């Protein structure tokens, strides 16, 4: 069984997963260089997911690519040309995040159902919608990004297994655990910022 799984795993998937692991470990430690590894991993993941007919996931990765560049610039310079601190979302940002989830879900579900040969339009759309909102919050350095990203991760593991992308399923399960520690670490940093 394991040999069969490994034989179905392309070198693109292996390399993409490696870069993604490095990225999330650096993000969890609040290290700005996470974006450089993330960009490399995202580009590789785009090829793999498009070939697996995970079109919403492909589009999500394109969004991740754009948001990674934006996030790197925002983390680096922010509005005041200094590094942006971690913060909680405001009420307005919470409504925007909910809006992103709902709008992304509807757009992807309608598109995948009517214009693609996707066999998992509902599932793919839901995973993607939570991730879009989570990545937006991460780029703004909001602690709640970890919660939304983990909602996406929770739903994505069985989706990747269904698509026989076992390495990405394993990566996503790993990301789920890392996101828990990421939240705790960012919370500790946030408390130190507020007390300092």
Steps between C-alpha positions, in 0.01 A plus 500: 500500500769751600712412197198556274438841659863600460506385138202727421675803652676722246825684567305826463277395788801402715682827438184710540423333831858553622481873429155519659626333821788747525258788433251407769770434759644845434154661508423331831820658636393838364793503254450722195705266277210254507367674193804418284461127558123534470524653154719213373267238649190670365625505142571126513164426665320685221630252243407197713149619588410606148592154374282348774202713383489687829425827329388697805815384681704609195337842514557507875869441440507786249335716767759374752770607258363853473431524874846364580661784309258748661552342844877513472483870408243575773695312767820669390374856465137530613339840486776680686801344328570294812420135569128452567421348843265207560149610601145376552247559224268794536125456470513640147774253405295212641207597278734530203643153572148352517420680176807351335398148610143536371589677175792267420286193566216618277728613217702179498202269539311663214809507278609143574149363457430675170835538326733216605512123520562510878357201684518675839370856444335543842794360694767679297311830529456475877867418566604787278259756648631456857858511377445823302377677812774350718775605263358853483518519880853357504617761252359767735676323788177421686515216753163357393653394167601174668137416586370546146796324344440205731135481399627467144766246601245285683286474187794468260657183643221266386472691170867432419462135602200475266718641220787262589728792585623324811805716555287817492254331738788426737632855461156642574465287815843628603390857425195448721724418797747779422214750476398415857852577620512802269195646671646438846837650403344807338275544807808498725672756274183712497485502881868600517436782251207627706690473829820653359 
